[in-house]
Amino acid sequence: MSQNQPVRSPAGSRSVAGRVVIVTGAASGIGKATVEAFRNEGALVAGLDVTFSADSPESSSDHVELACDVSNDAAVTSAVDTVRNQLGPIDILVNNAGVSLPTPIADPNFEDGWLRSLDINLTAQTRMIRACLDDLLRLGDGRIVNIASTEGLGGTANISGYTASKHGVVGLTRSLAVELGKSGVTVNAVCPGPINTGMTQEIADDHKAIFSRRFTALRRYGDPHEVADLIVSISLPSASYLTGAIIPVDGGMIARNQ
Ligand code: NAD
């Protein structure tokens, strides 16, 4: 660790300065914006992504980018060890990596899409949490933020693997909030609605406009930074009585459909 790193913000403060953060799925969209948002607040941030180069990892005293496939146990253990050695013990884990693999139930490849969706979107979150757990527990104010989706609260045709995985993230979050509550570690889930990222880039602009006018209160797609800023807020040391919460960041989509 470098001598120039900021001092770790005190318990109960409204600052993440000096806190060590891991964000998965950090190369694009919400993950990339979350890395930026934490760095802007003085946190020490490690971004993990399957698309980062393994040959030339980005590294400075307050930021590392590591190639890591979160569906691979050994890769996760090794990446978390590297972060711990370079930045220090992990204070905040943002489980954001995800894939959307539309596969109708009658598709011959249904099981592949189903298993991959569950592995990357759900099981990998438990893998990351287990790898970081001792660090998160050590001072009684660790933060886990799991990225679910409005698909974790409702359903859309042809993406049952995705929808089931996101419902699973909601259940995982609630159960771990109870399990880890006595340690002071908080576990919350964020449910983005329609956000302009790599995951939605194939959708034509006119379809996005029609969809958001019809289904969201704010009549527009969200920007990744609007999700990232909420993630930072619920990771603050002062956010110490928020746990087991499932928080939509969806431009009012859930509210409008009720
Ligand atoms: P994105 O495609 O822009 O980013 C996802 C990132 O995850 C990519 O950089 C990708 O390389 C990485 N990734 C995929 N598989 C990985 C693996 N095995 N290991 C490591 N990294 C992996 O999409 P996004 O919209 O920013 O998605 C971020 C999260 O937000 C996902 O969990 C997604 O399900 C959720 N979400 C997105 C929306 C939306 O409208 N964009 C809505 C609801 C939920």
Residues whose N, C-alpha, C, O or C-beta is under 5 A from the ligand:
A	BS01	NAD	G25 A26 A27 S28 G29 I30 G31 L48 D49 V50 T51 C68 D69 V70 S71 N96 A97 G98 I120 I147 A148 S149 T150 P192 G193 P194 I195 T197 G198 M199 T200
